[in-house]
Amino acid sequence: EIVLTQSPATLSLSPGERATLSCRASQSVSSYLAWYQQKPGQAPRLLIYDASNRATGIPARFSGSGSGTDFTLTISSLEPEDFAVYYCQQRGNWPLTFGEGTKVEIK
Amino acid sequence: EVQLLESGGGLVQPGGSLRLSCAASGFTFSTYAMTWVRQAPGKGLEWVSGISGGGGITYYADSVKGRFTISRDNSKNTLYLQMNSLRAEDTAVYYCAKLLFGSAAGAFDIWGQGTMVTVSS
């Protein structure tokens, strides 16, 4: 099973700041990595698929990069609605797995 | 509007059974693989099971293999998860989700609102 390790566990930032979230895979997943945003009491929302492709309706301030084992989600300038938990997920190998999440909180 | 609506959650005793349903609308259901993902209270996301568009290929997490069965009825645009031999550690919100592309190995672009399953005596 591929283990995805997200860092940091919590990121404390102010609106307008840049957020950089990391996801490291225990073995290569090529570019088969997605990112999701989840707010309390809500279902996750797909942000990025296949490492760098924004899903439909996702603002351009969200971008993804990386390949192999190291991936990054960048939020260029945090909006108030961006404070949430973010998960990465790989589809390179069965079983599909998620990272443990990074909470982006208001500083 | 593309929509997924889960039902069937509830309180069940350890060792019991439950069947979850997920009604799909707004897209050609049979064209897409579907999946179940769960989230224990206060915890992260865990992929549970996936099924191909035609229903002939299924996938399971080791934690549920042999106890859970995923299926679909494309004539009713409905996905199912039959859960047997339930354990306390199966307590979670269960989400159904649509795969972005046809393959069951993919990203999940549409999610339901989730249904809570509590396993307790």
Interface residues (C-beta under 8 A of the other chain):
Chain A: E1 Y32 A34 Y36 Q38 A43 P44 R45 L46 Y49 D50 A55 T56 Y87 Q89 R91 W94 P95 L96 T97 F98 G99 E100 G101
Chain B: T35 V37 G44 L45 E46 W47 G50 Y59 Y60 A61 D62 Y95 L100 A105 G106 A107 F108 D109 W111 G112 Q113 G114
